[in-house]
Amino acid sequence: MANYLYIFRGGNMQDLSPQQMEENMKRWGAWMGQLSQTGNFKSGEPLADGGRVVSGKKKAVTDGPFGETKDLVGGYLIVTAASLDAATELARGCPIFERDSGSVEVREVREMKM
């Protein structure tokens, strides 16, 4: 079994009412609970708005990241699965797709040998 990183992009929830937001969070909790029950969930958290970007040889610091809402990373999960195909299939259950405004990037986490 390998570890996979789910990177959540988009899924803008700014226009939801407090009740809709609560219902949406319950669906996320249920999905993540199911991943836990099947032994696939390892960790994950939503990300705060804003942040900083450090770049280049001079290590320039800028506020950000900024970009189109659909491209912003809103959170991540780490799951374990038998293959990329299996991890991708698990991602299909994500509530981000209910609003048709987000995506889940599925990437295998390589183990570093030190």
C-alpha positions in Angstrom: 0.0 0.0 0.0 1.3 3.4 -0.9 0.4 6.9 0.3 -1.4 9.3 -2.0 -1.9 13.1 -1.6 -5.3 14.6 -2.5 -5.0 18.3 -3.4 -8.3 20.0 -3.3 -8.7 23.0 -5.7 -11.6 25.3 -6.1 -14.9 24.2 -4.6 -15.7 27.8 -3.7 -18.2 27.8 -0.7 -18.3 31.6 -0.3 -21.9 31.8 -1.6 -23.3 29.1 0.8 -25.7 30.0 3.7 -24.6 29.0 7.2 -27.0 26.0 7.0 -25.7 24.9 3.6 -22.1 25.3 4.9 -23.0 23.1 7.9 -24.6 20.5 5.7 -21.6 20.5 3.3 -19.1 20.1 6.2 -21.2 17.1 7.5 -20.8 15.5 4.0 -17.1 16.0 4.1 -17.0 14.6 7.7 -19.0 11.5 6.5 -16.7 10.9 3.5 -13.6 11.3 5.6 -15.1 9.0 8.3 -15.8 6.4 5.7 -12.1 6.6 4.5 -11.1 6.2 8.2 -13.3 3.1 8.7 -11.8 1.4 5.6 -8.3 2.2 6.8 -7.5 4.6 3.9 -7.4 7.9 5.8 -4.1 9.0 7.2 -4.3 12.7 7.7 -5.5 16.0 6.2 -6.7 19.5 6.9 -8.2 22.5 5.2 -5.8 25.4 4.5 -6.3 29.0 5.7 -6.8 31.7 3.2 -3.8 33.7 2.1 -0.2 32.9 3.0 3.2 33.7 1.5 5.2 32.5 -1.5 9.1 32.4 -1.3 10.7 32.2 -4.7 13.9 32.6 -6.7 17.6 32.7 -5.8 17.0 35.8 -3.8 14.2 34.1 -1.9 11.8 36.9 -2.6 8.7 36.8 -0.4 5.3 37.9 -1.7 1.8 37.7 -0.3 -0.3 35.0 -1.9 -1.0 32.6 -3.3 -3.3 34.5 -5.6 -5.0 33.2 -8.6 -8.4 32.2 -10.0 -10.6 30.7 -7.3 -10.8 27.4 -9.3 -7.0 27.1 -9.1 -6.5 27.8 -5.4 -5.6 24.9 -3.1 -8.1 24.7 -0.3 -6.9 21.7 1.6 -5.3 18.2 1.4 -5.7 14.7 2.6 -3.2 11.8 2.7 -4.7 8.4 2.0 -3.3 4.9 1.6 -4.4 2.8 -1.3 -3.2 -0.2 -3.3 -2.6 1.7 -6.5 -3.1 5.1 -8.2 -6.3 3.7 -9.7 -7.6 2.7 -6.3 -6.7 6.1 -4.8 -8.4 7.9 -7.7 -11.6 5.8 -7.3 -11.7 6.8 -3.6 -11.4 10.4 -4.5 -14.5 10.2 -6.7 -16.5 10.1 -3.5 -15.3 13.6 -2.5 -18.1 16.1 -1.7 -16.2 18.8 -3.7 -17.9 17.4 -6.9 -21.4 18.0 -5.6 -21.1 21.7 -6.5 -19.3 21.0 -9.8 -16.8 23.8 -8.9 -13.7 21.9 -7.7 -11.2 19.2 -8.4 -9.1 16.7 -6.6 -5.5 16.1 -7.8 -4.3 12.6 -6.8 -0.5 12.2 -6.5 1.5 9.3 -5.1 3.8 10.3 -2.2 7.2 8.9 -2.8 9.1 7.5 0.1 12.5 9.2 0.6 15.4 7.0 1.6 17.7 8.9 3.9 
